[in-house]
């Protein structure tokens, strides 16, 4: 098998976002994500209530909160699955508040979900190849990709980056739960994302799988931003630089992992007291 160094010498630059033309390049910004007074209501229920926050380029952020705090709904607003009822969302300086989800993907926004969204009857390699092709400029081409095709080489690099090379040809249906989570993260890395939203990636993992997840998250490139929803505080506080706590749809605290871990209000609302 070719080394990762050799692959990088011939593979496309995966650190560069895919754009169709110079007109699609967003304004330069030191902030990867900015939410301004974002609200998402379902009838009388304000699942996300006037949330404002910003995530710097390259920043690793966790969003914590009890079930029903509004975390996943906030992700849905950011990705466009359920656009905000009011407020504004900026992605690297560009207003994407009501942009279609696929357009946000093209601009470098990615997401994983609480429930696995994988092709279970295909191999790990094939799942990654489809992810690579899905964000490539020539994604509608019917030509078969050879071993030296950019998409093939990019797939191999994702296998390496996702620590999945040893199970590349296994069917997804045969994988352990933790391996499926690793595959979802590797899929989210396709096409040079600039920011990834991870929705509870440690859910259901064994202790060994959780350790592997920490290694994977801490190995992500320093220029890549991510926002993590996670109930496992041991994981969340180890892999991020900043933490935002939500309660009843609103942001109540933002600080360093140490600040949040020792905050009395957070302990009372989220942790149920000193832990």
Secondary structure, 3 states (H helix, E strand, C coil): CCCHHHHHHHCCCCCCCCCCCHHHCCCCCCEEEEEEEEEEEECCEEEEEEEEEEEECCCEEEEECCCCCCHHHHHHHHHCCCCCCEEEEEECCEECCCCCHHHHHHCCEEECCCCCCCCCCCEHHHHHHHHHHHCCCCCCCCCCCCCCCHHHHHHHHHHHHCCCHHHCCCEHHHCCHHHHHHHHHHHHCCCCCCEEEEECCCCCCCHHHHHHHHHHHHCCCCCCEEEEECCCHHHHHHHCCEEEEEECCEEEEEECHHHHHCCHHHHHHHHCCCC
